[in-house]
């Protein structure tokens, strides 16, 4: 038997999961090869279209912090 925790789904070695303070509880492991339950939350496809982004950008004084990844030209054209 391996001294490392092995993933029950794929068989790869799992890594320890630390809490916010860098401590390990002795039981929390995560597999880097299998999708985690939080992967879907991180890659949520709720992005703004350019027209909505342009309205928000313009209402905030055309501040670059509200460009949502669009260029200034794209936002101007959408207005």
N, C-alpha and C positions, 0 to 999 in steps of 0.2 A: 504494500500500500504506500502511496506517495505521502510525503510529509506536507505537501501543498494541497490547498483546497482545489478540487477539480470541478469544472462545470458539469452538472448532471445532464445538460442538453447537448453540448458539443464535445466535451472531454478536454477542453483546453484549461490551462492553469488560470485560476481566478486571482484577482488582486484585492488587497484589503481596501475598505472604504473608510476614510477618516471623517470625523465630524468637523464642525466649523472651527473647533479649537485645535485640530490636529491630533485628536485622540482616537484610538481605535477601541471599540467595545469588545473585540475578541470574537465576534460573530458575523460582522458585516463584510461580505465579499461581493464583487461584481465581475462579470465576464466581459472582456473587451471584444469578444467575437460575436456574442449574441446580442440582439437588440434589447435595450432595457425598457422598462415601462415608462420612462420619461422621454424617450427619443421622439415620440410623436408630439409631445408638448413643445419641444424645442424647435421643431421644424414645422410649425403651424403655418399654413398657407393663407393667413389672414393679412394680406398686404393691401395697401391702398392703391387704387388706380391713380393715374397721373392727374385726372381731373379733380378728384377729392383732395389729393396731396397739394395741388395748386391752390385750391380754395383755402386750405389750412395755412399754407405757406404765406399767401397774400394777407390773410387776416392777422398774421403774426409779424407784420412789417417786413416781409420777405427775408426773414431771418434764416440763415443757412442751417440752423439747428432743426428747422422744421421742413427740410427738403425731402425727407424720407427716401434718400438714395437717388433722387432724380436730379438732373443737372438744372441749372438756372434757366437755360434755353428751353428745356423740355417743359418746365413749369410755366414760363412766360407764354409759350405756344398753347398750352392747355387753357390758359385764361382767355 
